[in-house]
């Protein structure tokens, strides 16, 4: 999208009235207004404070869930895959420290979103890691690409507030950052 906006500014014939620098500033402004940013240092194209991009998840049991239908709930999205060693390390902690603690809370939702793997692989992955929280399919990594550069790595967690705004973004597994994520979820659910 960013490349298309740059091309549009460059090719729209400004008659030399705008410098290349002005075109870049206008392009970056258009990108932010469109809800996408240039990738940050860890590959996210969304930022804290943005409305979480809409997506409809297809869960491994065939159910479908639209992110916008979860407004009013604290939502955690975990981008994962069976081939990701860090994901396999983090998922048991998500299961024990977040899912088991909050799964009965009607104001909380957690979805693991498996990047570009077939249904049977995702089901086997859940069984092998022992997670019971819902997992969704992400064919072509199209859901992932709404949140991070398509070439960026995983594991990633996106915490969304009851109004649909992103309040925290994590990358990889770091014990301190994970503890902060757990604390933030606890605080948001106590409100």
C-alpha positions in Angstrom: 0.0 0.0 0.0 2.8 2.4 0.9 4.5 1.8 -2.4 1.3 2.5 -4.2 0.9 5.8 -2.4 4.5 6.8 -3.1 3.9 5.9 -6.8 0.7 7.9 -6.8 2.5 11.0 -5.5 5.4 10.6 -7.8 3.3 9.9 -10.9 0.5 12.4 -10.3 2.5 15.2 -12.0 3.0 17.9 -9.4 4.6 20.1 -12.0 7.7 20.4 -9.9 5.8 22.5 -7.3 6.4 19.9 -4.6 9.8 18.7 -3.6 10.5 15.0 -3.2 10.7 15.6 0.6 7.2 17.1 0.6 5.9 14.2 -1.4 7.4 11.8 1.2 5.8 13.7 4.1 2.4 13.7 2.4 2.8 10.0 1.6 3.6 9.2 5.3 0.6 11.3 6.3 -1.6 9.4 3.9 -0.3 6.0 5.2 -1.1 7.0 8.8 -4.5 8.3 7.9 -5.2 5.0 6.1 -4.4 3.1 9.3 -1.1 1.7 8.3 2.4 2.8 9.2 5.8 2.0 7.9 7.2 -1.1 9.7 8.8 -0.3 13.1 12.0 -1.8 14.3 10.3 -5.1 15.0 8.1 -5.2 11.9 4.8 -3.9 13.3 2.7 -1.7 10.9 0.2 -0.9 13.7 0.9 1.2 16.7 -0.4 1.5 20.2 -3.5 3.8 20.0 -4.6 2.5 16.6 -7.9 0.8 16.1 -7.1 -2.9 15.6 -7.5 -3.8 12.0 -10.7 -5.8 11.2 -10.5 -9.4 10.4 -12.7 -12.4 10.4 -11.1 -15.4 12.0 -11.9 -19.0 11.1 -11.2 -21.2 14.2 -10.1 -24.8 14.0 -13.6 -25.9 15.0 -15.1 -24.1 12.0 -16.5 -21.2 14.0 -16.0 -17.6 12.6 -15.3 -14.6 14.8 -15.1 -11.0 13.6 -12.8 -8.8 15.6 -15.3 -5.9 15.6 -17.9 -8.3 17.2 -15.6 -8.5 20.2 -16.0 -4.8 21.1 -16.7 -4.5 24.8 -14.1 -7.2 25.6 -10.4 -7.1 26.3 -8.9 -9.1 23.4 -5.5 -10.7 23.1 -4.3 -11.9 19.7 -1.3 -14.1 19.5 0.3 -14.6 16.1 2.0 -18.0 16.1 3.0 -21.1 14.0 4.1 -24.6 14.6 7.6 -24.0 13.1 8.3 -21.2 15.6 10.5 -22.3 18.5 9.8 -19.1 20.5 6.1 -19.6 20.0 6.3 -23.1 21.4 8.2 -21.7 24.4 5.7 -18.9 25.0 2.4 -20.7 24.4 2.4 -22.8 27.7 2.8 -19.5 29.6 -0.1 -17.9 27.7 -2.2 -21.0 28.5 -1.4 -21.0 32.2 -0.9 -17.4 33.1 -3.5 -15.8 30.9 -6.0 -18.3 29.4 -6.6 -20.4 32.5 -6.8 -17.3 34.6 -9.3 -15.4 32.5 -11.1 -17.9 30.2 -14.3 -17.8 32.3 -14.4 -14.0 32.2 -17.1 -12.9 29.7 -15.1 -9.7 29.2 -12.0 -11.4 27.8 -11.2 -13.1 24.6 -7.9 -14.8 23.4 -7.2 -16.1 20.0 -4.0 -17.7 18.7 -3.7 -17.0 14.9 -1.6 -19.6 13.2 0.4 -18.2 10.3 -0.3 -19.9 7.0 -0.6 -23.5 8.0 -3.3 -26.1 7.2 -6.0 -27.1 9.6 -4.5 -30.5 10.6 -1.1 -28.9 11.3 -2.7 -26.3 13.5 -4.7 -28.9 15.4 -1.7 -31.1 16.0 0.3 -28.0 17.1 -2.4 -27.2 19.7 -2.3 -30.8 21.0 1.5 -30.9 21.1 1.8 -27.6 23.0 -1.1 -28.4 25.3 -2.9 -25.1 24.7 -6.7 -25.1 25.0 -7.3 -21.5 23.9 -8.9 -21.1 20.5 -6.7 -21.1 17.5 -7.5 -19.6 14.1 -6.2 -20.2 10.6 -4.4 -17.5 8.7 -4.1 -18.7 5.1 -1.5 -16.7 3.2 -0.7 -14.8 6.4 -3.3 -12.2 5.4 -4.4 -11.5 8.9 -0.8 -11.2 10.1 -0.1 -8.7 7.2 -2.7 -6.3 8.7 -0.6 -6.0 11.8 3.0 -6.5 10.7 5.2 -6.6 7.6 4.4 -9.8 5.9 8.1 -10.8 6.0 8.4 -10.1 9.7 8.7 -12.9 12.2 6.5 -14.2 15.0 5.6 -14.7 17.9 3.7 -11.5 18.5 0.9 -10.5 20.9 -1.5 -7.7 20.3 -3.6 -6.5 23.2 -6.8 -4.7 22.3 -9.0 -2.7 24.7 -12.8 -2.8 25.0 -13.1 0.1 22.4 -11.0 -1.8 19.8 -7.8 0.2 20.4 -4.4 -1.5 20.5 -2.9 -0.9 24.0 0.2 -3.2 23.9 2.3 -4.9 21.3 4.9 -7.6 22.1 7.5 -9.4 20.0 9.3 -12.7 20.8 9.2 -14.0 24.4 10.7 -11.9 27.1 9.8 -12.7 30.7 9.6 -9.1 31.9 7.5 -8.1 28.8 5.3 -11.1 29.3 4.8 -10.2 33.0 3.8 -6.6 31.9 1.3 -8.1 29.4 -0.3 -10.3 32.1 -0.4 -7.3 34.5 -2.0 -5.1 31.8 -4.7 -7.7 31.1 -5.4 -7.9 34.9 -5.7 -4.1 35.1 -8.0 -3.8 32.1 -10.3 -6.5 33.3 -10.5 -4.9 36.8 -11.8 -1.7 35.3 
